[in-house]
Amino acid sequence: MEIEMDKCHYCDKYTSEKQKYYEHTMYEILNTSLIPGANYTYREKKISIPRCSSCYSKHSNKSIYVDLSIFLLSMIGMYIFFEHMIGFTFILLIPSILVSMVSTYILSSAFDLFFTDKYFKVKAETDIEEYIEIRTLLNLGWKMNKKSSLNITEKDISKTSPYRGK
């Protein structure tokens, strides 16, 4: 019995642990409505990106250590700021949590962009544009993320759409 081995996209070592793979959903815009911003039709395709257990644990540790630390520090900072400006009220937890969530997203993205490969010695979990299957779909006009119907134009329709040019 042979075990199928793929190369880890993040470190180029061989892996066969499919449960550790990173899943990303790609979107193909098939058609838009005549009224801009009304709606559009699309299809999804889940791509499994090979990842070894070592890279999986590094990506998981980043979520625990970096993201959680950023969230807690920004929440405490925002709570202190709001309490100093307004005075103590329980309702201050709501804006503190909201601002902390936004700042965690921004700072975590910056960490991925500038430090993940240096600190963890692997590519960031979302650094997948060069994976061959994703690169092929991007060249055909697929999108990495689902777009808002307000931002869709004729140019966004994929090259393989049966409705293209109609």
C-alpha positions in Angstrom: 0.0 0.0 0.0 1.5 3.4 -1.1 1.0 6.6 0.9 0.4 9.6 -1.3 2.9 12.4 -0.4 2.6 16.1 -1.3 5.1 18.8 -0.7 4.2 21.2 2.1 3.5 24.6 0.4 5.0 26.5 3.4 8.3 24.7 3.9 8.7 22.3 0.9 9.0 19.1 3.1 6.9 16.1 2.2 3.7 15.4 4.0 0.8 13.0 3.9 -1.3 14.5 6.7 -4.4 15.7 4.9 -6.1 16.8 8.1 -3.4 19.4 8.6 -3.9 21.0 5.1 -5.0 24.6 4.9 -8.4 25.0 3.1 -9.2 28.1 1.1 -12.3 28.9 -0.9 -11.9 30.5 -4.3 -14.8 32.3 -6.1 -15.6 32.4 -9.8 -17.9 35.1 -10.9 -20.1 33.7 -13.6 -22.6 36.5 -14.4 -23.7 39.9 -13.2 -27.1 41.5 -13.3 -28.0 44.3 -15.8 -28.5 46.6 -12.8 -25.1 47.3 -11.2 -24.9 46.3 -7.6 -28.1 44.2 -7.7 -26.6 40.7 -7.6 -24.3 38.2 -9.3 -23.9 34.5 -9.7 -20.7 32.7 -8.7 -19.5 29.3 -7.8 -17.1 28.3 -5.1 -14.2 25.8 -5.1 -12.4 24.7 -2.0 -8.6 24.3 -2.4 -6.6 22.1 0.0 -3.1 23.4 0.3 -0.6 20.8 1.6 0.8 21.6 5.0 3.0 19.5 7.3 2.3 19.1 11.0 5.3 21.3 11.8 3.9 24.3 9.8 0.4 23.5 11.1 1.6 23.9 14.7 3.6 27.0 13.9 0.5 28.6 12.3 -1.7 27.5 15.3 0.9 28.9 17.8 0.9 32.2 15.9 -2.9 32.4 16.5 -2.6 31.7 20.1 0.5 33.7 21.1 0.4 36.6 18.7 -3.3 37.2 18.0 -4.5 36.6 21.5 -1.8 38.9 23.0 -2.6 41.7 20.5 -6.3 41.3 21.3 -5.9 41.3 25.1 -3.4 44.2 25.1 -5.5 46.4 22.8 -8.7 45.6 24.8 -7.0 46.6 28.1 -5.6 49.7 26.5 -8.9 50.7 25.0 -10.7 50.1 28.2 -8.3 52.2 30.1 -8.5 54.9 27.5 -12.3 55.0 27.5 -12.5 54.8 31.3 -10.0 57.8 31.6 -12.0 59.8 29.1 -15.6 59.0 30.3 -15.3 57.3 33.7 -16.1 53.7 34.6 -19.2 52.1 33.0 -19.8 48.5 32.1 -21.0 49.6 28.7 -17.3 50.6 27.8 -16.5 46.9 27.3 -18.5 46.9 24.0 -16.4 49.6 22.2 -13.2 48.1 23.8 -14.0 44.7 22.3 -14.9 46.1 18.9 -11.8 48.3 18.6 -9.7 45.3 19.9 -11.1 43.0 17.2 -10.3 45.6 14.4 -6.8 46.3 15.8 -6.1 42.5 16.1 -7.0 42.0 12.5 -4.8 44.9 11.3 -1.8 44.1 13.5 -2.1 40.4 12.9 -2.1 41.0 9.1 0.9 43.2 9.4 2.7 40.5 11.5 1.9 37.9 8.8 3.2 40.2 6.1 6.5 41.3 7.8 7.4 38.8 10.5 5.9 35.3 10.1 8.5 34.0 7.8 11.3 35.5 9.9 9.9 34.6 13.4 8.4 31.2 12.6 10.6 30.3 9.7 7.7 29.4 7.4 5.4 31.3 5.0 2.3 33.0 6.5 -0.8 30.7 6.5 -2.5 33.0 4.0 0.5 33.3 1.7 -1.0 31.0 -0.9 -1.1 33.0 -4.2 1.9 31.0 -5.5 0.4 27.6 -4.9 0.0 26.1 -8.4 -3.8 25.4 -8.3 -4.6 28.8 -6.9 -2.2 30.6 -9.4 -4.0 28.7 -12.2 -7.5 29.8 -11.0 -6.3 33.4 -10.5 -5.1 33.4 -14.1 -8.5 32.3 -15.2 -10.2 35.2 -13.4 -11.2 33.5 -10.1 -11.1 35.6 -7.0 -9.4 34.9 -3.6 -12.3 36.4 -1.7 -16.1 36.8 -2.3 -16.7 40.3 -3.6 -19.6 42.6 -2.6 -22.2 42.9 -5.4 -21.6 46.7 -5.4 -18.0 46.2 -6.6 -18.7 43.7 -9.4 -18.2 44.8 -13.0 -18.1 43.0 -16.4 -14.4 42.7 -16.0 -14.7 40.5 -12.9 -16.5 37.7 -14.8 -14.0 34.8 -15.1 -12.5 33.8 -18.4 -14.1 30.4 -18.2 -17.7 31.6 -17.5 -20.3 30.3 -20.0 -21.9 33.8 -19.8 -18.8 35.8 -20.7 -19.4 38.2 -23.6 -23.2 37.6 -23.7 
